[in-house]
Amino acid sequence: MSTRKNGKVYIVGAGPGDLGLVTLRAKQCVEDADVIIYDHLANREMLGWARDDAEIIYAGKKAGEHALTQDEINKLLIEKARAGKEVVRLKGGDPFVFGRGAEEAKAIADAGIAFEIVPGITSAIAGPAYAGIPVTRRSENSHVTFFTGHEDPSKKESAIDYAVLAKLGGTQVMLMGVERIEAITREMIANGVRPDLPVALVRWATTGRQQTLVGTLESIAQRAVEAEFEAPAVAIFGNVVSLRKDLNWYEQRPLAGKRIVVTRTRKQAGALASQLRALGADVIELPTIRIEPPTDLREFGELVQDAHTYDWILFTSPNGVDAFFEIFFKLYDDAREIGGAKIAAIGPATAQRVRDFHLHVDLQPEEFVAEGVVREFKKQGGVENLRILIARAEKARDVLPRELSKLGAIVDEAFAYRTVPETRDITGARQRFLEEGADLITFTSSSTVENFLALSFAWPKGMRVASIGPITSQTVRDHGLKIDIEARRHDIGGLVEAIRSFFAGEKTK
């Protein structure tokens, strides 16, 4: 007889789509899960938080297209939990708001397995808010009604009493029914709702793909057909829809409607992606490289161990800083063991990462490139006979060691990490890029350029290129491509500002 202890199932609301609207508890559950079973409407970028060894299963639940039936999902949850796994069932929005979370929880409870419900922000609230439509307003209404336009097909008759809805008035929000909007609006009018009642449909609410269509009860169905307005969408019925003309904040941001590809490593993509999203962009995180330990970790460790014997330690990237101090603090338990070595850093992000370890940066060039460091050392009187340790990536440009050696320095290279092609696509970004293309692609290093092109994607028509600086730009040109945007300040903030200015200029043309 097996004595294996059952695991636990977490039924987790993934929120309406915007990663910023995912709860801290939901993120923690995803990070800790052994198994993740997710639906179509859950933002797949959440899967990037999962452990590398987590089992990830797509359950479908797209309208008219289910990868697994509900019974199969229930059985899978129970099976994985009985195998001792911590299981996350990831559902779009809130699992108990017109989802089937209650059915799943009942099946799990009946099986005698522990479970937890993690509520999520529902699109019934977030969708209208991101479209500039408050669901309540003191002068307009005192109540809100939520109903679904997609009922259980096994029911003999609709549970929606349109006559009662008509009498209730107020704001009414419908989930999962945009494909039946003509029949629903016809029923509402037949039961006494005024034909000129304002109505809004919000598609892909809270994401960079959000679109809003406004009309009246009488006109919205025809407008939806003409605009080819498809699910997933939320519908809002009521006078509050008229407030959108003043409160539409989300769709007015400077990069709204622009689809931008971020090619940084999965770990590093967040900083650039979040800044672009804050400006309204629809970001596809498509990492082309992954950071791995160096080929000769022992040699790197020996150089780190001897760091105190150098006059200068030079860092060229935050990755190099992280790799260096990961080894350093395995060897030493006191930062003072770094001795009298001074520290140089290329770029503000690298310098900040050094400061995160409570160390002072003694030299930081104005230009965030290797040549800038060489010029700065010259200004300070040269480096003749000084011992310099450069913590850097394998196969990086040899400008620094070559030029510093020419100036008389004794240079050692500590290969801290290597970049390798990213072969995993757990978030489905590559498929989405293939299907939808993009307005702009960003490159933050030569390796992101080379590895993206090695993927042999067909170049989408009209897709522009943004580069973080001249070295990356030259790599782009060497591959026969044109640079449309180059950051004046060669860091993430500078790149974001350059992209913003470019599209602002296009709008004023």
Sequence and secondary structure as in RCSB ss.txt:
>XXXX:A:sequence
MSTRKNGKVYIVGAGPGDLGLVTLRAKQCVEDADVIIYDHLANREMLGWARDDAEIIYAGKKAGEHALTQDEINK
LLIEKARAGKEVVRLKGGDPFVFGRGAEEAKAIADAGIAFEIVPGITSAIAGPAYAGIPVTRRSENSHVTFFTGH
EDPSKKESAIDYAVLAKLGGTQVMLMGVERIEAITREMIANGVRPDLPVALVRWATTGRQQTLVGTLESIAQRAV
EAEFEAPAVAIFGNVVSLRKDLNWYEQRPLAGKRIVVTRTRKQAGALASQLRALGADVIELPTIRIEPPTDLREF
GELVQDAHTYDWILFTSPNGVDAFFEIFFKLYDDAREIGGAKIAAIGPATAQRVRDFHLHVDLQPEEFVAEGVVR
EFKKQGGVENLRILIARAEKARDVLPRELSKLGAIVDEAFAYRTVPETRDITGARQRFLEEGADLITFTSSSTVE
NFLALSFAWPKGMRVASIGPITSQTVRDHGLKIDIEARRHDIGGLVEAIRSFFAGEKTK
>XXXX:A:secstr
       EEEEEE BSS GGGS HHHHHHHHH SEEEEETTS GGGGGGS TT EEEEEE BTTB SS HHHHHH
HHHHHHHTT EEEEEESB TTSSSSHHHHHHHHHHTT EEEEE    HHHHHHHHTT  S BTTTBS EEEEESS
  TTSSS S  HHHHHHH SEEEEES GGGHHHHHHHHHHTT  TT EEEEEESTTSTT EEEEEETTTHHHHHH
HTT  SSEEEEESGGGGGHHHH  GGGSTTTT EEEE S TTTHHHHHHHHHHTT EEEE   EEEE  S HHHH
HHHHHTGGG SEEEE SHHHHHHHHHHHHHH S GGGGTT EEEESSHHHHHHHHHTT    B  SSSSHHHHHH
HHHHTT  TT EEEEEEETT  SHHHHHHHHTT EEEEEEEEEEEE    TT HHHHHHHH  SEEEE SHHHHH
HHHHTT    TT EEEESSHHHHHHHHHTT   SEE SS SHHHHHHHHHHHHHHHHH 
